[in-house]
């Protein structure tokens, strides 16, 4: 049964991925046809064609490798400019060959139906529509997940109240686990650069960990924090625990008013967080901040529609950060793929890895059907958001490169008009073909590296 659910999860992801790719290409296709451009091909995937059918003037099909898709619009590359140099060089010969192959699609009957003859703004709309469709899908999937199904949240209900304060990464934590001892009874250095190191009781700066402020203030497991310094909180809102955490971390040695609900009654508690070494939000390091000593309960809850803008903004910010970090994480990815180094859980992951995680989620018996569906739709939403952001990079041959070329053409035309000069005409995007091949080569290399890493050293939920 577990294997069947895993296969079902993987299959569901790739069906969702193909739909996302097809919807992206439909954005290009719809507006290209709307503006009268001829589109002879609409394909989902790359490589050998698995299925195709021609209707009207367009061949529709699915190819074997679901790593993208394309529509072919005639006249994507304009003819050579009249003043283009005729001097033969390897690069000019290469560009001329590419231009010739593109113009071979143009029929005498096409007339003004070719891409390069259309106004700049129509070309911008056509090329932007594909990524925009991915953005729409991401918004729809996130909205359905948050408001109709529910999502995993960190609630403001208190799960645990540690008896003492132990710095993150302290030696006494591992020692207590190894020797089955109470970590609060092991003397450590309290402050300074050596904070958290095990020491001998009685030496300067060495003492048993102090009691946690939460325990001293009377917080108990099961209490629900419903307000911080008078600011009301929804206990199951996706960002409420972050609000509590930020208030605590920013109030070292300063009184903080908490309103908690216990046994159906509300109580006002004054707590004073102490300065301590705590984990950073990404879990990859430590920082000095206020510490109270409470652990939250993890839950699953629907969110208010008003939470969607803030939630989506948070996800976009995180996705942009992950995209920016890709170049610096590639060396670690290479070591994980070929040298056996532990895979970075926050590093890049390919479609095979994401599909594997989808299958893993479907097979987890502890998850309810709603939790599995929520995770699956969130996964597809994140993939669509990445497709939107990645494709809008202003690099040819990505959609953003075409958009940038059309905008540059318009700007060049405006400057020429200001100077009383004739319109320079369409921007010759064929000159960027060397860049396109380099970008495509890098993308193929990264995809291959991700494939190897996802197979031999995958990221898993464990």
N, C-alpha and C positions, 0 to 999 in steps of 0.2 A: 504493500500500500504506500509506504514511504517513497519507494522508487517511482511509482506511478505519479504521485503528487509532485515529485521533483521534476519529472519529465513534463508534466502539465504546466508547471510554473515556468519552465524554460520556454516551452512552446508558446505560452500566452505572452511572454515578453517579446518574442520575436515577431509574433503577429501584431502586437502593439507597436513595435518598432517599424515594421513594414507599413502599417497604417500611418504612422507619423511621417515617414519619408514620403509616402504617396500624397498625404495632405499638404506637405511642403511643396512638392512639385505641382500639385493642383493649383496652389497660389500663383506660381509663375504662369501655368497653362491658362488659367481662367482670364487673367488680365492681358496676356499676350493675344489670346483670341479676341478679347473685348476690344483691343486696340487695332485689330485687323492684321496681326502678324501671322505668318504661316508657320505651323508647328508640325513637322512631319513625324516626330517621335515623342512618346511619353513612356519612360521606363523607370521602374522601381528596382534598384539593385544594379550590380555591375557583373561583368563576366558573361558566361554563356546564357543565352535566352532560354528560360524554362517554358514560357508561354507568351504568345503574342497574338493580337488580332487587330486588323486594320478596319477602322470605321471612318468613313469620309476621307480626309486627307491625312489622318494621323494613325500611326501604329502604336497601340497600347500593349505593354508587356511587363513581365516580371523576369528578372535575371537571378542568377544563382547566388550571388554574394550580397547579402543585405547590409552593405556598408554605406549606402547612399542611393542616389537616383539622379535622373536628369530628364529634362525635356530639350529637344533640339529645335531651336528657333532659327530660321534661315536668316543669313546676313548678320550674324553676331559680330563679324569682323568686317570693317569697311574696305573698299578698294584702296590701293596705294595712293598717297597724295601726289599731286602733279609735280611738286618740287622735291619728291623723295630722291635721294641719291641713287644712281644706277651703278655705282661702284660695287663690284662683286666682293663680298666678304662672306666668311662662313656664317656669321650671324644673320646678315641680310638674306642670304640664300635660304636659311632655315625659316626666317619670318615669311619670306615669299612663298615657301612651300605650304606653310600653315595657312596663309591668306588664300592661296589657291584652292586648298582643300575645303575651306569654309565657303568660298564663293562658288564652288562646284554645285552646292545645294541650291543656289539661286537660279530660278527658271526665268525665261523671258517673260512669262505671264505674271510673275510676282509683282512687278512694278514697285509700288510704294509699300508692299507688305513686308519688306525686309526690316530687320531690327534696327540697323544703323540709320535708316531714313526716318525713323519715328522721332518725334520731339523728345528732348532730353528728359522731361518730366514723366513721359510715358515709360521710358526705359527704366527710370528710377522706381516707378510703381511696380513694374513687372519684376524687377530683381529684388525689391524689398518684400514683395508679397509672400515669397516662399518662407523666409525666416519669420515674417509676421504671423503666418499660419501656425508655426511652431509655438510662438508666444501665446496665441489664442488657445491652443491645446493645453499648454502648461497652465494657463489661468483656469480653464474649465476643469482640468483634472484636480488642481489644488482646491478649487472652490467646492467641487463635489466631495472630495476627501474631508475637508475641514468641516463643512456645514451639514452634510447629509450622512456621512459614514462615521467620522470621528478620526482622531489621530492620537498617537502616543504623546503624552505630556508629562512634565514633572509638576506634580501638584504642590500646593503649599501645606499639605498635611504632613505632620512630623512623623517620620518612621522610626528614627533613633535619636537618642540624646547621649552622646559619649560622656563618660564620667570625667574625662580629663582632656587636656589640650596637648596633642602630639604633633609637631611640625610634619608637613608632607615630606615623605622620603626619609623619615628618621630611622636610624639603625635599630631602635628599640622595637619597631613594628615587625621587622623580619625576625628579630630575636624572640619576641613574644610568640610568634607563630611556630618557630622551631622548637621552643622549649615549653610550649603550652602554658604560658604565664600571662598574667594580667599586665597589659602594656602600661597601665597607670602606676604600677609598682616598680618599674625599671627606671633608675635615675638617668637623666640625660642633661646635656648642656642646654640651658634654657634660651640664651640669647647669643648674638654675635655670629661670626662666620662659621663656628662649629656647632650651631644650634642643631639639636637632634642627635648628636653623637652620644653613644652610651659612655658613661663615666662612673667614677667611684663616689658613692655617697659621702658627703662631707668635704670634698675638694671644692675650691672656690668656683662658683657658677654652676655647680652640679646639684641637682635636686630632683625629687620625683615630680612628674608633670603636675601642673596646677589644675584645679577643678575647672571644668568648662563653664563659661558664663551662662549657657543655656540651663545647665543643671542647677547652678546657683540661683538663677532667676525663677526656677520652678516650672520650666517647660517640661512637658511629658510626651512620650510617644502617643500618637493619636490626636494630639492637639492640631487644630487647623488654623493657620495664620490667615486672618481675613482683612487685616489692615496693618500698614507700616507707617508710623508717624502720621496717622490720620488719613492716609491714602488707602481707600478701599480696594480690595483685590477679589477677583473671581478665582476661587481655589483651583479650578481646572482650566483656566485660560493658559494658552501656550507660553505666554511671556510673564506670568505672575511670579513664578519661582525666580526668574532672572531679576525681577524688580526687588524681591526679598534679598537675593544674593548681593546685588549691587549696593543696597542700603546697608547691609552688614559690612561689606568690605570697605565701604567709605566711612564707617563710623568707629574706627579703632579708638578705644579709650574714651568714647563719647556715648552718653545715654541714648537709647533708641526705644521708642514706644511701640509695642506690639499689641494688637488686639487679636486674641485667640479664641476659638470656639471649642469648648470642652463639655461633653455630655449635654449638648443643646443649649448651653449658656455661654455668654461672652465674658471674657476676663481681660483686664488691662494689665499688661506686664511691662516693666521697665528693665531692659537688658543693657549691658555695657560690653560690647565686643572688645576683645583684646587683640593686640597685634600678634600675628602669627604667620608662619610660612605656609601658604596654601597653594593648591594646584591652579594653574592658569586655565582659562575657559576651554582651550583646545586640548588640555591634558598633556601637553608636550613639555611642560616645565613647571616651575614654581614662581611665586611672587609673594611679597610681603603685603598683607592686607588685614582688615578687621576679621576676627573669627568669633563665631558664636557657639558652634557645636551642635548643629542640627542636621539630620539627614532626611531628605524628602521621600515621600511615597510616589512611585511611578504609576501612572494611570492611563486611561484611554477615554477620551471625551470629545463630543462635538463642540465646535467653536461658533461664536456669533459671526454672522456675515461681516460685521464691522471689523472683525479681526483680520480679514483677508488681505487688505492693503499692507498692513504692517508685517504680516507673516510673509507675503510675497516679496516685499522689500528686503526682508532679512534673507530669504533664500537667494534672491538675485545678488545681493552683496556677497554672500558666501560663494556663489557660483563664479562670480567675477574674480574673487580672490583665488579660487582653485585654478582657474584658467591662467591667471598671471603667474602662479607658482609652478606650472607644468615644466618650464625649462629647467628650473633649479632642482626639480625632483627626478628628472630623467636619469642622472647617474645612479641614484639609489634604485630606481626601477631596473636598470641594467644589471646591477649587482644582485638584485632579488631574482632576476630571470636566469642569470648564467652563473652566479657565484654562490648561490644558496643563502644569501643574506635574508633576514626576516623582512617580509613585505611591509611597506609603510601603509597602514590602514587609511591614512589621509591622502595618499598619493593617487595618481591618475589610474583609471581602470577602463578597460575596453568593453565592447559590447558582449563579448563572451563572458567576461567576469560579471557584468551586470546581469546577464541571463542566468548565470550560475547562482547568484544571490537570490534572484527571483524564484528559482526552483527550490533553493534552501528554505525560503520563507514559506512556500506552499507546503513543505514537508514537516514543518514544526508543529507538533500536535498541541503544544501549549497555547498556540495562537488561535483565537476565535476566527470564524469566517470573516467577520467585519475587520479584524486586525490585519488579516492577510490581504483583503481587498484594499484596505487603506494603504498598506505598504506598497502594494503593486501599482496602484494609481499614482502614488507619490513618486515611485521610481520612474514611471513613464513621464510624469510631469517634469521631473528633474532632467531627464534625457532631452525632452523638447526644449526646455529652457537653455540647456547647453548648446543645442543645435541652433537656437536663435542667436545666442551671443557669439558663437564661433563663426557662423556664416556671415555675420555682419562685420567681421574684421575687414578693414579696408585693404585687403591683399588679393590680387588676382591669382587664381581664378575663382575665389570665393565670391558669393553674391555681393558682399560688401565692396569687393574690388570693382565690380561692374557699376555699383552705385557711385563709388568715388570717381570713377572715370566719367560718368555722365555729369556729375556735379562739377568736375574740373572743366569739362567741355563747356558747360554753361558759363562758368566763371571766366573762361578764356574768351568766350563770345562777348560777354559784357565789357571786359577790358578792351577788346578790339573796337567795340562800338564807341567807347569813351574816347579812344585815341583816333577815331575817324577812319579806322581801317576795316577792310572787308572781313566778314565772318570766316574764321579759319576752317569751319566745317566740323564733321564728326571727329572725335578723338580717336586716333589710331591705336586701338587696344592691342593690335598685333605686336606692337613693339614691347609689350609686357610679357610675351610668350616665354622668354627665357626665365622670367621670374615665376611664371605659372608652373613651369616644369620643375624648378627648384622647390617651390612650395608643395607641389604634388609628390615629389620625391621624399621630402621630409615627412609629409603626412603618411605616406606608405610605410616609411621606416618606423615611425612611431606606432602605427597600427600593428606592424609585425612584432615590434617589441612588446606591446601590450598583449598581443595574442599569446606569445610565448610565456609571459609572466602570468597571465590568467590561467594558463593550462598547467604549468609546472609549479607555480607558487601563488595560488589564488588568494584573494581577499575573501574571507568568510565572516559570517555574523559572529562566530566564536572569537 
